[in-house]
Structures are given as C-alpha cells and as structure tokens.
Amino acid sequence: MMSSGLSRLKNRVGSLAALTLLLTVVVWVLQEPAQTKAAPIPDGPGLTVTIVTARPLDAQIDVTAVGATQARWATAITSSVSGRVTSVSPTAIPGRLVQKEEVLASLQDSFFRSELSAAHARVSVAELELAETLNRQHVARKSSVAKSAYGRFEPHVETAVANRDAAIAALKAEQQRFDDTRVKAPFDAVVTSDHAHPGQWVNVGDVLFRVAASEFLDVKVELSETSWQRLKSTRDFQDDLGIEGFSWDDISIVAPGGQRWPATFRYLNPVVEPLSRQRSVMLEVNRPYQGEAPLLPGQQVDVVFGGVTQPFVVNAPASVLTDDGRVWSVANSSLRLERIELLEERPDAVLFRYQNNPEQQRQLVLFPLASFLEGQTVTATTP
C-alpha cells in the first residue's frame, strides 16, 4: 500500500509541473510586444536610375596600342687611326641630317701621306724587279742549252710576282689609313651626339660621333592577347615563311603632341615575350626627322591599326561599364545584367557589342551601382 501511495503522489507532482509550464508559456505569449510582427513591404516607385538609349550601329573599330620609337642603325662612329683633329664639319652637330660619305671631321694626315708615298715607291720597285726578272727569263729561254727550273728563272719570277703583290696590298692598306683621316658618315643619318673638336688628340677606337639612320625610324609595339585576337579578327592572315604573318595598309603613329605619321609593317617577332606573354610587332616610319616637329627615338606613342566595319556596335559613355566588364539595362521597369564584347575602351566612351540579341535597342543604365540586383524594380529617367 505504501508503494501505491508513492506512485499517486508522483503523478500529482508531474501534473502540477506540466500545468505550471503551460501557464508560463501563456503569460509569455500575452506579454510579447506587437512590434515582433513582420512589417508589411511598403508600396513605392523603387530606385531611380538614369538611362541612355543604346542603338546598335555599324562602325569601324580601330585597334589602339602603345608603342615605343627606336632609332634604326644607331651607330657609334669611332676613329680608325690615331691623330689630332684638324677640323669638324659645321653640320656634324646633334639634330642635323648628313648624307652618306659626307665628311664629318678630318685628322692630321701628314704622317699617313708620307707612308702612302713610301708604299707607292715600294710598288714601283717591286714592279721594276719583276720586269727585270721576266727579261732575264726571256733571254735564258732563247738559249738552246737545256737548263733547270732555276736556270729558266722560274722561282725568280714567282718571288718577284709575290713581292709585287705584297707591295700592292700594303699600298691598299696605307691608302685606307690615309682615307680614314677623313671621318665620313656611313649612311644617310641624323647626328645624335658629337665628341670631337679641333685640336683634340684621338686614339684608335675613340668615339667621335653617334648617328642613326635618318630615312627610317622603328616603332616597337607590344600586343596583349586581347589586342592580338582583335587584330586577327579584322584582317586576313597568310603564312609567311612558316610564321603567322599579316600586313596592314592603314597604320598611324600618334605622338604625345598629336602629330600623326603613317607607318608600315616591318616584321612580326616569332617569339612571345616570356614574362608578359605578349606579341611584338615592329613598324617603321619613313623620313621621321624631316619637318618642324620630328618623331624622335625613345618616345612613347599611340599606334592605331585601322580596322574594318563591324555590325551592331554600341557607342556609350565610359561610366556604363561595371567593374567586371558588364552593363545594366532596364526592361519593363526591371534591372537586367548583360554580358558584352568590349571592342574599344576610350577615356570618355566605350564601344561594345551585346552577346545576346546584339541587334536589339536597349535602355542602358548610365551610372550602375554595386548594390544593383537582377530583376530589381526601378524608375528610369533620362539625363
């Protein structure tokens, strides 16, 4: 009986605990403030955005890259002989154009003139000795008595001929040394620096002038993979000596001051730059130093490759691009994020083509925000 009484007591205690818990929950629900209820979404016009009309049109797309000008045949003119400078041409100053074989400076030539005269005398003596030997050989051959090769003067003649040839070679060497006292331009050139002045003593190998070719100037262009693919898509390519080559007839070099020069294709470097992974194209500009504003070596220039006309091109302000290279448009008062093919990027504008339905006209968001969401309701206004 005692165990059954204890069991009934435990049942009553459990019932009281359950009742107490139920009352606590009811009181907590009644005391919960009204602000915990979900607030209704207010009705409104949504975010206001500025739009412009994007009209796809046919347009000629140029490919613009950055190039660096380089002197062609940059050469140091050194002295081939030792001597004192007697005169320097008034045209042999930096920036002046000189013609091939034009004398830039002269060295004292009295010693070399003396050596040249002595070389002429040695040639005369050698020729006289050869003539005498040939005459003795002629007399010996008339004799009916059989003689040896020595008796026929054959080795004598060979020696005289060798002496004559050696004297002539020495004369040519002395003539060259004498001619080297007059320092000449190796080709049509522009003088880039001068290091000679009258009265100066120069040794063999001393630099007197530095020149570069005046008829041509090279322009080296490094093309990124994107620019390279765009160039390939705008021109017909042909295989040239096993190297993928190309040619354009519309290339312009634009200097920082705005001057323009036509350029022609020279060669394509067959090796990709190991670090930048860029392709290198070498162009040339004809007669770059003529004119009031010459194109000079060491300049950074813009290189414009004339492109072909492409369809469905949108010309829009540069602000329409997002950080990841896409654009937002508005359709039925909703935002839509669109992928594009970026064709040209300028300081104030961009040219692109929509990847999907490029022929359609769009309402383009002028100033996209990072907080935009796909499908977000907006109110569109025009600037």
C-alpha positions as a Markdown table, in Angstrom:
| # | Residue | x | y | z |
|---|---|---|---|---|
| 1 | Met | 0.0 | 0.0 | 0.0 |
| 2 | Met | 2.9 | 2.3 | 0.7 |
| 3 | Ser | 4.3 | 1.9 | -2.8 |
| 4 | Ser | 0.9 | 2.6 | -4.5 |
| 5 | Gly | 0.6 | 5.8 | -2.4 |
| 6 | Leu | 4.0 | 7.0 | -3.5 |
| 7 | Ser | 3.1 | 6.4 | -7.1 |
| 8 | Arg | -0.1 | 8.5 | -6.8 |
| 9 | Leu | 2.0 | 11.3 | -5.2 |
| 10 | Lys | 4.5 | 11.3 | -8.1 |
| 11 | Asn | 1.6 | 11.5 | -10.6 |
| 12 | Arg | 0.2 | 14.6 | -8.9 |
| 13 | Val | 3.6 | 16.3 | -8.8 |
| 14 | Gly | 4.1 | 15.7 | -12.6 |
| 15 | Ser | 0.7 | 17.1 | -13.3 |
| 16 | Leu | 1.4 | 20.2 | -11.3 |
| 17 | Ala | 4.7 | 20.8 | -13.1 |
| 18 | Ala | 3.1 | 20.4 | -16.5 |
| 19 | Leu | 0.3 | 22.9 | -15.5 |
| 20 | Thr | 2.9 | 25.4 | -14.3 |
| 21 | Leu | 4.9 | 25.2 | -17.6 |
| 22 | Leu | 1.7 | 25.7 | -19.6 |
| 23 | Leu | 0.8 | 28.8 | -17.6 |
| 24 | Thr | 4.3 | 30.2 | -18.1 |
| 25 | Val | 4.1 | 29.9 | -21.9 |
| 26 | Val | 0.6 | 31.6 | -22.0 |
| 27 | Val | 1.9 | 34.5 | -19.9 |
| 28 | Trp | 5.0 | 35.0 | -22.2 |
| 29 | Val | 2.8 | 35.0 | -25.4 |
| 30 | Leu | 0.5 | 37.6 | -23.9 |
| 31 | Gln | 3.4 | 39.8 | -22.9 |
| 32 | Glu | 5.2 | 39.7 | -26.3 |
| 33 | Pro | 5.2 | 43.2 | -27.8 |
| 34 | Ala | 3.4 | 43.9 | -31.0 |
| 35 | Gln | 6.5 | 45.1 | -32.9 |
| 36 | Thr | 7.7 | 41.5 | -33.3 |
| 37 | Lys | 5.1 | 41.0 | -36.1 |
| 38 | Ala | 6.5 | 41.2 | -39.7 |
| 39 | Ala | 6.3 | 44.7 | -41.1 |
| 40 | Pro | 4.5 | 45.0 | -44.4 |
| 41 | Ile | 6.5 | 45.9 | -47.6 |
| 42 | Pro | 5.7 | 49.5 | -48.4 |
| 43 | Asp | 4.4 | 50.3 | -51.8 |
| 44 | Gly | 6.6 | 52.7 | -53.8 |
| 45 | Pro | 8.2 | 53.5 | -57.1 |
| 46 | Gly | 11.6 | 51.8 | -56.4 |
| 47 | Leu | 15.1 | 53.0 | -57.1 |
| 48 | Thr | 15.5 | 55.8 | -59.6 |
| 49 | Val | 18.2 | 55.3 | -62.3 |
| 50 | Thr | 19.4 | 57.4 | -65.2 |
| 51 | Ile | 19.3 | 55.7 | -68.6 |
| 52 | Val | 20.5 | 56.3 | -72.2 |
| 53 | Thr | 19.3 | 54.7 | -75.3 |
| 54 | Ala | 21.8 | 52.1 | -76.7 |
| 55 | Arg | 21.4 | 51.9 | -80.5 |
| 56 | Pro | 23.5 | 49.2 | -82.3 |
| 57 | Leu | 25.0 | 50.6 | -85.5 |
| 58 | Asp | 27.7 | 49.7 | -88.0 |
| 59 | Ala | 31.1 | 51.2 | -87.0 |
| 60 | Gln | 34.7 | 50.9 | -88.0 |
| 61 | Ile | 36.7 | 49.6 | -85.0 |
| 62 | Asp | 40.3 | 50.6 | -84.7 |
| 63 | Val | 42.8 | 48.7 | -82.6 |
| 64 | Thr | 44.9 | 51.1 | -80.5 |
| 65 | Ala | 48.1 | 50.0 | -78.7 |
| 66 | Val | 51.1 | 51.7 | -77.1 |
| 67 | Gly | 54.4 | 51.7 | -78.9 |
| 68 | Ala | 58.0 | 52.9 | -78.3 |
| 69 | Thr | 60.1 | 54.5 | -81.0 |
| 70 | Gln | 63.6 | 53.2 | -81.6 |
| 71 | Ala | 66.5 | 54.5 | -83.8 |
| 72 | Arg | 67.4 | 52.4 | -86.8 |
| 73 | Trp | 71.1 | 51.6 | -87.1 |
| 74 | Ala | 72.2 | 53.5 | -84.0 |
| 75 | Thr | 75.9 | 53.6 | -84.7 |
| 76 | Ala | 79.0 | 55.0 | -82.9 |
| 77 | Ile | 81.5 | 56.4 | -85.4 |
| 78 | Thr | 85.0 | 55.7 | -84.0 |
| 79 | Ser | 88.4 | 56.7 | -85.1 |
| 80 | Ser | 90.2 | 54.1 | -87.2 |
| 81 | Val | 93.6 | 55.9 | -86.8 |
| 82 | Ser | 95.4 | 57.9 | -84.2 |
| 83 | Gly | 96.0 | 61.6 | -84.7 |
| 84 | Arg | 95.0 | 65.1 | -84.0 |
| 85 | Val | 91.6 | 66.5 | -85.1 |
| 86 | Thr | 92.2 | 69.4 | -87.6 |
| 87 | Ser | 88.6 | 70.3 | -88.4 |
| 88 | Val | 85.0 | 69.4 | -87.7 |
| 89 | Ser | 82.2 | 69.9 | -90.2 |
| 90 | Pro | 79.6 | 72.6 | -89.1 |
| 91 | Thr | 76.8 | 70.2 | -90.0 |
| 92 | Ala | 78.2 | 67.5 | -87.6 |
| 93 | Ile | 76.1 | 68.6 | -84.6 |
| 94 | Pro | 73.2 | 66.8 | -82.9 |
| 95 | Gly | 69.9 | 67.0 | -84.7 |
| 96 | Arg | 71.4 | 67.8 | -88.1 |
| 97 | Leu | 71.0 | 65.5 | -91.1 |
| 98 | Val | 74.1 | 64.3 | -93.0 |
| 99 | Gln | 74.4 | 62.5 | -96.3 |
| 100 | Lys | 76.2 | 59.2 | -96.9 |
| 101 | Glu | 80.0 | 59.8 | -97.4 |
| 102 | Glu | 79.8 | 63.3 | -96.1 |
| 103 | Val | 83.0 | 64.3 | -94.2 |
| 104 | Leu | 82.2 | 64.9 | -90.5 |
| 105 | Ala | 85.8 | 65.5 | -89.3 |
| 106 | Ser | 89.4 | 65.5 | -90.5 |
| 107 | Leu | 92.6 | 64.3 | -88.8 |
| 108 | Gln | 96.1 | 65.4 | -89.4 |
| 109 | Asp | 97.3 | 63.3 | -92.4 |
| 110 | Ser | 101.0 | 64.3 | -92.9 |
| 111 | Phe | 102.3 | 61.0 | -91.4 |
| 112 | Phe | 99.8 | 58.9 | -93.4 |
| 113 | Arg | 100.5 | 60.8 | -96.6 |
| 114 | Ser | 104.2 | 60.0 | -96.1 |
| 115 | Glu | 103.5 | 56.3 | -95.6 |
| 116 | Leu | 101.3 | 56.3 | -98.6 |
| 117 | Ser | 104.0 | 57.7 | -100.8 |
| 118 | Ala | 106.5 | 55.2 | -99.5 |
| 119 | Ala | 104.0 | 52.4 | -100.3 |
| 120 | His | 103.7 | 53.7 | -103.8 |
| 121 | Ala | 107.5 | 53.7 | -104.1 |
| 122 | Arg | 107.7 | 50.1 | -102.9 |
| 123 | Val | 105.2 | 49.1 | -105.5 |
| 124 | Ser | 107.3 | 50.8 | -108.2 |
| 125 | Val | 110.4 | 49.0 | -107.1 |
| 126 | Ala | 108.6 | 45.6 | -107.0 |
| 127 | Glu | 107.2 | 46.1 | -110.5 |
| 128 | Leu | 110.7 | 47.0 | -111.7 |
| 129 | Glu | 112.3 | 43.9 | -110.2 |
| 130 | Leu | 109.5 | 41.8 | -111.7 |
| 131 | Ala | 110.2 | 43.3 | -115.2 |
| 132 | Glu | 113.9 | 42.7 | -114.9 |
| 133 | Thr | 113.4 | 39.1 | -113.8 |
| 134 | Leu | 111.0 | 38.5 | -116.7 |
| 135 | Asn | 113.6 | 39.9 | -119.1 |
| 136 | Arg | 116.3 | 37.6 | -117.8 |
| 137 | Gln | 113.9 | 34.7 | -118.1 |
| 138 | His | 113.2 | 35.6 | -121.7 |
| 139 | Val | 116.9 | 35.7 | -122.6 |
| 140 | Ala | 117.5 | 32.4 | -120.8 |
| 141 | Arg | 114.7 | 30.7 | -122.7 |
| 142 | Lys | 116.3 | 31.7 | -126.1 |
| 143 | Ser | 119.4 | 29.6 | -125.2 |
| 144 | Ser | 119.4 | 26.1 | -126.8 |
| 145 | Val | 121.2 | 24.6 | -123.8 |
| 146 | Ala | 118.8 | 22.7 | -121.6 |
| 147 | Lys | 118.6 | 24.3 | -118.2 |
| 148 | Ser | 116.9 | 23.5 | -114.8 |
| 149 | Ala | 113.9 | 25.5 | -113.4 |
| 150 | Tyr | 116.4 | 27.7 | -111.6 |
| 151 | Gly | 118.2 | 28.3 | -114.8 |
| 152 | Arg | 115.0 | 29.2 | -116.5 |
| 153 | Phe | 114.4 | 31.8 | -113.7 |
| 154 | Glu | 111.0 | 30.3 | -112.7 |
| 155 | Pro | 111.5 | 30.7 | -108.9 |
| 156 | His | 112.9 | 34.2 | -109.5 |
| 157 | Val | 109.7 | 35.2 | -111.4 |
| 158 | Glu | 107.5 | 33.7 | -108.7 |
| 159 | Thr | 109.3 | 35.6 | -106.0 |
| 160 | Ala | 109.2 | 38.9 | -107.9 |
| 161 | Val | 105.4 | 38.4 | -108.5 |
| 162 | Ala | 104.8 | 37.7 | -104.8 |
| 163 | Asn | 106.9 | 40.8 | -103.8 |
| 164 | Arg | 104.9 | 42.9 | -106.3 |
| 165 | Asp | 101.5 | 41.6 | -104.9 |
| 166 | Ala | 102.6 | 42.2 | -101.3 |
| 167 | Ala | 103.6 | 45.8 | -102.2 |
| 168 | Ile | 100.2 | 46.4 | -103.8 |
| 169 | Ala | 98.4 | 45.0 | -100.8 |
| 170 | Ala | 100.5 | 47.2 | -98.5 |
| 171 | Leu | 99.7 | 50.2 | -100.7 |
| 172 | Lys | 95.9 | 49.5 | -100.3 |
| 173 | Ala | 96.3 | 49.3 | -96.5 |
| 174 | Glu | 98.1 | 52.6 | -96.5 |
| 175 | Gln | 95.5 | 54.1 | -98.8 |
| 176 | Gln | 92.8 | 53.0 | -96.4 |
| 177 | Arg | 94.6 | 54.5 | -93.4 |
| 178 | Phe | 95.1 | 57.7 | -95.3 |
| 179 | Asp | 91.4 | 57.8 | -96.2 |
| 180 | Asp | 90.4 | 57.1 | -92.5 |
| 181 | Thr | 91.9 | 60.5 | -91.6 |
| 182 | Arg | 88.7 | 61.9 | -93.1 |
| 183 | Val | 85.8 | 60.6 | -90.9 |
| 184 | Lys | 82.7 | 60.1 | -93.1 |
| 185 | Ala | 79.0 | 59.3 | -92.5 |
| 186 | Pro | 78.4 | 55.6 | -93.2 |
| 187 | Phe | 74.8 | 56.2 | -94.5 |
| 188 | Asp | 72.2 | 59.0 | -94.6 |
| 189 | Ala | 72.0 | 59.8 | -90.9 |
| 190 | Val | 70.9 | 62.1 | -88.2 |
| 191 | Val | 73.7 | 63.1 | -85.7 |
| 192 | Thr | 72.6 | 62.2 | -82.2 |
| 193 | Ser | 75.8 | 63.3 | -80.4 |
| 194 | Asp | 79.3 | 64.7 | -81.1 |
| 195 | His | 82.5 | 64.1 | -79.2 |
| 196 | Ala | 85.2 | 65.6 | -81.4 |
| 197 | His | 86.6 | 69.2 | -81.5 |
| 198 | Pro | 89.6 | 70.7 | -83.4 |
| 199 | Gly | 92.9 | 70.2 | -81.7 |
| 200 | Gln | 91.8 | 67.0 | -79.9 |
| 201 | Trp | 94.1 | 64.0 | -80.0 |
| 202 | Val | 92.2 | 60.8 | -80.6 |
| 203 | Asn | 93.3 | 57.2 | -80.5 |
| 204 | Val | 92.1 | 54.2 | -82.4 |
| 205 | Gly | 88.6 | 53.3 | -81.2 |
| 206 | Asp | 87.7 | 56.7 | -79.7 |
| 207 | Val | 84.1 | 57.7 | -80.3 |
| 208 | Leu | 83.8 | 60.8 | -82.4 |
| 209 | Phe | 80.1 | 60.9 | -83.3 |
| 210 | Arg | 76.9 | 58.9 | -82.8 |
| 211 | Val | 74.4 | 58.7 | -85.6 |
| 212 | Ala | 71.2 | 56.9 | -86.6 |
| 213 | Ala | 69.5 | 56.2 | -89.9 |
| 214 | Ser | 67.6 | 59.3 | -91.0 |
| 215 | Glu | 65.3 | 57.6 | -93.6 |
| 216 | Phe | 63.6 | 55.3 | -91.1 |
| 217 | Leu | 62.5 | 55.0 | -87.5 |
| 218 | Asp | 61.3 | 51.8 | -85.9 |
| 219 | Val | 58.3 | 51.6 | -83.6 |
| 220 | Lys | 58.0 | 48.5 | -81.4 |
| 221 | Val | 54.5 | 47.5 | -80.3 |
| 222 | Glu | 53.7 | 45.0 | -77.6 |
| 223 | Leu | 50.3 | 43.5 | -78.2 |
| 224 | Ser | 48.3 | 41.8 | -75.4 |
| 225 | Glu | 46.4 | 38.6 | -76.2 |
| 226 | Thr | 43.1 | 40.6 | -76.4 |
| 227 | Ser | 44.6 | 43.1 | -78.9 |
| 228 | Trp | 46.2 | 40.3 | -80.8 |
| 229 | Gln | 42.9 | 38.4 | -81.2 |
| 230 | Arg | 41.2 | 41.6 | -82.3 |
| 231 | Leu | 43.8 | 42.2 | -84.9 |
| 232 | Lys | 43.5 | 38.7 | -86.2 |
| 233 | Ser | 39.7 | 39.1 | -86.5 |
| 234 | Thr | 40.0 | 42.3 | -88.5 |
| 235 | Arg | 42.5 | 41.3 | -91.2 |
| 236 | Asp | 43.2 | 38.3 | -93.4 |
| 237 | Phe | 46.3 | 36.4 | -92.4 |
| 238 | Gln | 48.7 | 34.5 | -94.6 |
| 239 | Asp | 51.5 | 32.1 | -93.8 |
| 240 | Asp | 54.9 | 33.8 | -94.5 |
| 241 | Leu | 58.0 | 31.6 | -94.2 |
| 242 | Gly | 56.3 | 29.3 | -91.7 |
| 243 | Ile | 55.5 | 32.3 | -89.4 |
| 244 | Glu | 52.0 | 33.6 | -88.9 |
| 245 | Gly | 52.2 | 37.0 | -90.6 |
| 246 | Phe | 50.0 | 39.8 | -91.6 |
| 247 | Ser | 50.1 | 43.2 | -93.2 |
| 248 | Trp | 48.0 | 46.4 | -92.9 |
| 249 | Asp | 47.8 | 49.4 | -95.2 |
| 250 | Asp | 46.3 | 51.7 | -92.5 |
| 251 | Ile | 48.6 | 52.2 | -89.5 |
| 252 | Ser | 49.1 | 55.6 | -87.8 |
| 253 | Ile | 51.6 | 56.7 | -85.2 |
| 254 | Val | 50.3 | 59.4 | -82.9 |
| 255 | Ala | 52.8 | 61.4 | -80.9 |
| 256 | Pro | 52.0 | 62.9 | -77.5 |
| 257 | Gly | 51.7 | 66.3 | -79.2 |
| 258 | Gly | 49.0 | 65.0 | -81.6 |
| 259 | Gln | 51.2 | 64.8 | -84.7 |
| 260 | Arg | 50.4 | 61.7 | -86.9 |
| 261 | Trp | 52.7 | 59.7 | -89.2 |
| 262 | Pro | 51.8 | 56.9 | -91.5 |
| 263 | Ala | 53.6 | 53.6 | -90.7 |
| 264 | Thr | 54.2 | 50.4 | -92.5 |
| 265 | Phe | 54.6 | 46.8 | -91.2 |
| 266 | Arg | 58.2 | 45.6 | -90.9 |
| 267 | Tyr | 58.1 | 42.2 | -89.2 |
| 268 | Leu | 56.5 | 40.1 | -86.5 |
| 269 | Asn | 58.6 | 38.8 | -83.8 |
| 270 | Pro | 58.1 | 35.0 | -83.9 |
| 271 | Val | 58.9 | 34.7 | -80.1 |
| 272 | Val | 56.4 | 35.5 | -77.4 |
| 273 | Glu | 57.8 | 37.6 | -74.6 |
| 274 | Pro | 58.5 | 35.1 | -71.8 |
| 275 | Leu | 57.3 | 37.3 | -68.9 |
| 276 | Ser | 54.4 | 39.4 | -70.3 |
| 277 | Arg | 53.3 | 36.7 | -72.9 |
| 278 | Gln | 52.8 | 39.5 | -75.4 |
| 279 | Arg | 53.4 | 39.5 | -79.2 |
| 280 | Ser | 55.9 | 42.1 | -80.5 |
| 281 | Val | 55.3 | 43.8 | -83.9 |
| 282 | Met | 57.9 | 46.1 | -85.4 |
| 283 | Leu | 56.7 | 49.0 | -87.6 |
| 284 | Glu | 58.7 | 51.6 | -89.5 |
| 285 | Val | 58.1 | 55.3 | -90.2 |
| 286 | Asn | 59.7 | 56.8 | -93.3 |
| 287 | Arg | 61.6 | 60.2 | -93.1 |
| 288 | Pro | 60.7 | 60.8 | -89.4 |
| 289 | Tyr | 63.2 | 63.6 | -88.8 |
| 290 | Gln | 62.0 | 65.9 | -91.6 |
| 291 | Gly | 59.6 | 68.6 | -90.7 |
| 292 | Glu | 59.1 | 71.1 | -87.9 |
| 293 | Ala | 58.1 | 68.5 | -85.3 |
| 294 | Pro | 60.1 | 65.4 | -86.0 |
| 295 | Leu | 59.4 | 62.0 | -84.5 |
| 296 | Leu | 62.3 | 61.2 | -82.2 |
| 297 | Pro | 63.6 | 57.9 | -80.7 |
| 298 | Gly | 62.7 | 57.0 | -77.2 |
| 299 | Gln | 59.2 | 58.4 | -77.4 |
| 300 | Gln | 56.0 | 56.6 | -76.2 |
| 301 | Val | 53.4 | 56.8 | -78.9 |
| 302 | Asp | 49.9 | 55.6 | -79.7 |
| 303 | Val | 49.7 | 53.1 | -82.6 |
| 304 | Val | 46.3 | 53.0 | -84.3 |
| 305 | Phe | 45.6 | 50.0 | -86.6 |
| 306 | Gly | 42.8 | 50.8 | -88.9 |
| 307 | Gly | 40.0 | 48.2 | -88.5 |
| 308 | Val | 37.1 | 47.0 | -90.6 |
| 309 | Thr | 33.4 | 47.9 | -90.3 |
| 310 | Gln | 31.6 | 45.7 | -87.7 |
| 311 | Pro | 27.9 | 45.4 | -87.1 |
| 312 | Phe | 25.8 | 46.1 | -84.0 |
| 313 | Val | 28.3 | 48.3 | -82.3 |
| 314 | Val | 27.1 | 50.4 | -79.3 |
| 315 | Asn | 28.9 | 53.7 | -78.5 |
| 316 | Ala | 28.2 | 54.6 | -74.9 |
| 317 | Pro | 29.7 | 56.7 | -72.1 |
| 318 | Ala | 32.5 | 55.0 | -70.2 |
| 319 | Ser | 30.5 | 55.1 | -67.0 |
| 320 | Val | 28.2 | 52.3 | -68.1 |
| 321 | Leu | 30.8 | 49.6 | -67.5 |
| 322 | Thr | 30.8 | 47.7 | -64.3 |
| 323 | Asp | 33.9 | 46.5 | -62.6 |
| 324 | Asp | 33.6 | 43.1 | -64.1 |
| 325 | Gly | 33.1 | 44.5 | -67.7 |
| 326 | Arg | 29.3 | 44.2 | -68.0 |
| 327 | Val | 26.4 | 46.6 | -68.3 |
| 328 | Trp | 23.0 | 47.1 | -66.7 |
| 329 | Ser | 19.9 | 47.8 | -68.8 |
| 330 | Val | 16.2 | 48.5 | -67.9 |
| 331 | Ala | 13.4 | 46.4 | -69.4 |
| 332 | Asn | 9.8 | 46.6 | -68.1 |
| 333 | Ser | 11.0 | 48.7 | -65.1 |
| 334 | Ser | 13.4 | 46.0 | -64.0 |
| 335 | Leu | 17.1 | 45.8 | -64.0 |
| 336 | Arg | 18.9 | 43.3 | -66.2 |
| 337 | Leu | 22.6 | 42.5 | -66.1 |
| 338 | Glu | 24.0 | 41.8 | -69.6 |
| 339 | Arg | 27.2 | 40.4 | -71.0 |
| 340 | Ile | 29.0 | 42.3 | -73.7 |
| 341 | Glu | 32.0 | 42.0 | -76.1 |
| 342 | Leu | 34.2 | 45.0 | -75.3 |
| 343 | Leu | 35.6 | 46.3 | -78.7 |
| 344 | Glu | 37.3 | 49.6 | -77.7 |
| 345 | Glu | 37.8 | 51.5 | -74.5 |
| 346 | Arg | 38.4 | 55.2 | -74.6 |
| 347 | Pro | 38.9 | 57.8 | -71.8 |
| 348 | Asp | 35.3 | 59.0 | -72.2 |
| 349 | Ala | 33.5 | 56.3 | -74.1 |
| 350 | Val | 33.3 | 52.5 | -74.8 |
| 351 | Leu | 32.4 | 50.6 | -77.9 |
| 352 | Phe | 30.9 | 47.2 | -77.3 |
| 353 | Arg | 28.5 | 44.6 | -78.7 |
| 354 | Tyr | 25.9 | 42.7 | -76.7 |
| 355 | Gln | 26.5 | 39.0 | -76.7 |
| 356 | Asn | 22.8 | 38.2 | -76.6 |
| 357 | Asn | 20.5 | 39.7 | -79.3 |
| 358 | Pro | 23.1 | 42.3 | -80.3 |
| 359 | Glu | 20.7 | 43.9 | -82.9 |
| 360 | Gln | 18.2 | 45.0 | -80.2 |
| 361 | Gln | 18.0 | 48.5 | -78.9 |
| 362 | Arg | 18.3 | 48.8 | -75.1 |
| 363 | Gln | 17.8 | 51.3 | -72.3 |
| 364 | Leu | 21.2 | 51.4 | -70.8 |
| 365 | Val | 21.9 | 52.4 | -67.2 |
| 366 | Leu | 24.3 | 55.3 | -67.2 |
| 367 | Phe | 25.6 | 55.0 | -63.6 |
| 368 | Pro | 25.4 | 51.4 | -62.3 |
| 369 | Leu | 25.7 | 50.8 | -58.6 |
| 370 | Ala | 27.4 | 47.8 | -56.9 |
| 371 | Ser | 24.2 | 47.2 | -54.9 |
| 372 | Phe | 22.0 | 46.5 | -58.0 |
| 373 | Leu | 20.2 | 43.2 | -58.1 |
| 374 | Glu | 18.9 | 41.3 | -61.1 |
| 375 | Gly | 15.2 | 41.9 | -61.5 |
| 376 | Gln | 15.1 | 44.9 | -59.1 |
| 377 | Thr | 12.3 | 47.3 | -59.8 |
| 378 | Val | 13.5 | 50.8 | -60.8 |
| 379 | Thr | 12.2 | 54.1 | -62.1 |
| 380 | Ala | 14.1 | 55.2 | -65.2 |
| 381 | Thr | 14.9 | 58.8 | -66.0 |
| 382 | Thr | 16.9 | 60.4 | -68.9 |
| 383 | Pro | 19.7 | 62.9 | -68.3 |
